[in-house]
Amino acid sequence: MLARTVKAMRTVGRFTSHEQVASDTARTTIAPTQLDITGKRFLASEPYGKGLAPLHSRYTDAEGTPCSPSDTPASVSLSN
């Protein structure tokens, strides 16, 4: 399914993505960020853009120490 989605995204021309991201879930009034982009450019910025899912993910806490994602859900960041 990922490969089909990536193949379809490569054919998408310019589109507008509205993204609303906040670490503080109590602040739901944060305005979404508007991003005008093409499908190819979007894929180039994503870890799955080549049609392959990462084999592993590394979770770290706020200090960069590796941890389990269930250890500190409010302060864990995901990196590939």
Protein Blocks (a to p, Z undefined) as FASTA:
>chain_A
ZZmmmmmmmmpccddddddddfblmlmmbccddddddfklmmmmpcklnopacfbdcddd
fkopacdfklmmmlcccdZZ
